[in-house]
Amino acid sequence: MFKYFVIRVNAMEKKLAEYKCDTNEAISLKVVRFPEDVDDDSTTFHPEFSHQVFGDDEIAFGYKGLQIQLFYTAGNLSTLFKVKYSSKVTEAFDCVEPDDVEGKIREIIPAGFTSNTDDFTSLLEKEANFKPFGTLLHSYTVHNEEAGEFTYQIHKVEISCPGFREYHERLQTFLMWFIETASFIDADDDRWDFFLVFEKYNKDGETLYATVGYMTVYNYYVYPDKTRPRVSQMLILPPFQGEGHGAQLLEAVHRFYCSLPKVQDITAEDPSENYVKLRDFVLVKLCQNLPSFAEDKLLLGFSADMVQEAQDKLKINKKHARRVYEILRLRATDMSDEKQAREYRLEVKKRLFGPYRKNQRELAKMKKCLRPEELVSHMGQMDTQTQHEELEKSYQDVVEGYRRIIERIATHA
Ligand SMILES: CC(C)(COP(=O)(O)OP(=O)(O)OC[C@H]1O[C@@H](n2cnc3c(N)ncnc32)[C@H](O)[C@@H]1OP(=O)(O)O)[C@@H](O)C(=O)NCCC(=O)NCCS
């Protein structure tokens, strides 16, 4: 009897499992320019994350063949939101509730979307009226082998710009899908600056604009009369990633703040690995022609002149200037020359060793107050051999990252 019961429970669990869907796969995103894009799967992209909406397992329960469409018109980001599925768990089980998928998405997308594909397609006709918000900061072109030359514009916008608040509410929904710990900002706080990237394109002989990405920056106050702009969110929409727009945006924003006397330096909030790579590239590009970073000076070591010049001319703080120095020095170093290579290695390891040295000092302090058995357990964590191995590994990782920046400077700067 009990065995029969267990078999039935297992069978039921198996059947219920058929109603689980991976939300990263189920959500289809699209930025649409032409009516034919709506049914063209090649223009669809999917979230990298959906845990902030659907929980850590990124699963929606209760549906078979779940499809969540979140399509946006390319410029204005007018939204189509549609949920489709082939069957619902309630059709097979009376008392099992499916997740409220629609409700969860409604919590993050602003009202005013349509759920009707024909209505959405007709909204595309209004895209010709869409013009980029704010003032033009920078414009650049990108040459594509297959598609030809494209022009892009970077704009700075105030929240008070008519229509921008609503547009920003639509735009920021993308953060949930592409930034692991995204949160929406209080756009009413007047310390926020907004920067947008648009692509110009041609449709029936008219120039239209497509949204490419954006950045939000918070202006922190620094006593007594300075500000410290902190990059908070940065997103280049996936169809445009890897084409250099991130670097263009960061450089344009950096140059903008450099031109303001009240700005002390430019920082970032909890920067991701990809952001740091981008920043390294941009800062190296900006610093490489400063006199204090000239090749002969680089080989003499990290200097106060470098710190001063990076700070005064480019609002770059000491920590970032140090990374720039290490990257440029690597470029200037002949690594096949044993002496030069050794000097470089020691220079970088000396910096990396900083935290280990702090550990050693703490250990010395601990020795004075810990009982012997406690001390032994702490000593274990700080074993010299392990320290050396870890230091070598960190060094190799750092240099590998630096080489990628140097390669990018050589090919794309
Ligand atoms: C991180 C992010 C902003 C970078 O934007 P991006 O436009 O893809 O950045 P770029 O195109 O300038 O550089 C990305 C890569 O493309 C490469 N690239 C740039 N221009 C290129 C070109 N014309 N041809 C080929 N490759 C190119 C770069 O070398 C770089 O490669 P790497 O990562 O190996 O160094 C973007 O990926 C993104 O929005 N990610 C999700 C959100 C996020 O992580 N935001 C940052 C923290 S808030």
The ligand as a MOL file (V3000), in Angstrom:
LIG
                    3D

  0  0  0     0  0            999 V3000
M  V30 BEGIN CTAB
M  V30 COUNTS 48 50 0 0 0
M  V30 BEGIN ATOM
M  V30 1 C 29.4720 45.8190 -20.3350 0
M  V30 2 C 28.8350 46.4980 -21.5600 0
M  V30 3 C 28.3000 47.8540 -21.1350 0
M  V30 4 C 29.9210 46.6760 -22.6270 0
M  V30 5 O 29.3420 47.3240 -23.7610 0
M  V30 6 P 29.7900 46.9470 -25.2570 0
M  V30 7 O 29.1930 47.9310 -26.1740 0
M  V30 8 O 29.5490 45.5190 -25.5180 0
M  V30 9 O 31.3700 47.2320 -25.1240 0
M  V30 10 P 32.4190 47.3180 -26.3110 0
M  V30 11 O 31.8060 46.8490 -27.5700 0
M  V30 12 O 32.9920 48.6780 -26.2890 0
M  V30 13 O 33.5060 46.2720 -25.8210 0
M  V30 14 C 33.1360 44.9150 -25.5870 0
M  V30 15 C 34.0240 43.9580 -26.3640 0
M  V30 16 O 33.7970 44.1340 -27.7530 0
M  V30 17 C 35.0450 44.2400 -28.4300 0
M  V30 18 N 34.8640 45.1710 -29.5700 0
M  V30 19 C 34.6840 46.4860 -29.5000 0
M  V30 20 N 34.5500 47.0170 -30.7250 0
M  V30 21 C 34.6210 45.9950 -31.5650 0
M  V30 22 C 34.5530 45.8930 -32.9600 0
M  V30 23 N 34.3510 46.9640 -33.7170 0
M  V30 24 N 34.7050 44.6710 -33.4790 0
M  V30 25 C 34.8840 43.6010 -32.7030 0
M  V30 26 N 34.9490 43.6330 -31.3620 0
M  V30 27 C 34.8330 44.8180 -30.8080 0
M  V30 28 C 35.9780 44.7800 -27.4110 0
M  V30 29 O 37.3300 44.4690 -27.7000 0
M  V30 30 C 35.5090 44.1430 -26.1530 0
M  V30 31 O 36.0700 42.8490 -26.0460 0
M  V30 32 P 36.5750 42.2610 -24.6450 0
M  V30 33 O 35.3280 42.1740 -23.7930 0
M  V30 34 O 37.1610 40.9650 -24.9860 0
M  V30 35 O 37.5640 43.2420 -24.1150 0
M  V30 36 C 27.7090 45.6190 -22.1890 0
M  V30 37 O 28.2230 44.3670 -22.4950 0
M  V30 38 C 26.4950 45.4720 -21.2940 0
M  V30 39 O 25.6130 46.2950 -21.3010 0
M  V30 40 N 26.4600 44.3540 -20.4980 0
M  V30 41 C 25.3440 44.0600 -19.6170 0
M  V30 42 C 25.2200 45.0330 -18.4590 0
M  V30 43 C 26.5170 45.2710 -17.7150 0
M  V30 44 O 27.2490 44.3560 -17.3840 0
M  V30 45 N 26.7860 46.5640 -17.4440 0
M  V30 46 C 28.0050 46.9870 -16.7720 0
M  V30 47 C 27.8580 47.1170 -15.3190 0
M  V30 48 S 26.5380 48.1420 -14.7610 0
M  V30 END ATOM
M  V30 BEGIN BOND
M  V30 1 1 1 2
M  V30 2 1 2 3
M  V30 3 1 2 4
M  V30 4 1 2 36
M  V30 5 1 4 5
M  V30 6 1 5 6
M  V30 7 2 6 7
M  V30 8 1 6 8
M  V30 9 1 6 9
M  V30 10 1 9 10
M  V30 11 2 10 11
M  V30 12 1 10 12
M  V30 13 1 10 13
M  V30 14 1 13 14
M  V30 15 1 14 15
M  V30 16 1 15 16
M  V30 17 1 15 30
M  V30 18 1 16 17
M  V30 19 1 17 18
M  V30 20 1 17 28
M  V30 21 1 18 19
M  V30 22 1 18 27
M  V30 23 2 19 20
M  V30 24 1 20 21
M  V30 25 1 21 22
M  V30 26 2 21 27
M  V30 27 1 22 23
M  V30 28 2 22 24
M  V30 29 1 24 25
M  V30 30 2 25 26
M  V30 31 1 26 27
M  V30 32 1 28 29
M  V30 33 1 28 30
M  V30 34 1 30 31
M  V30 35 1 31 32
M  V30 36 2 32 33
M  V30 37 1 32 34
M  V30 38 1 32 35
M  V30 39 1 36 37
M  V30 40 1 36 38
M  V30 41 2 38 39
M  V30 42 1 38 40
M  V30 43 1 40 41
M  V30 44 1 41 42
M  V30 45 1 42 43
M  V30 46 2 43 44
M  V30 47 1 43 45
M  V30 48 1 45 46
M  V30 49 1 46 47
M  V30 50 1 47 48
M  V30 END BOND
M  V30 END CTAB
M  END
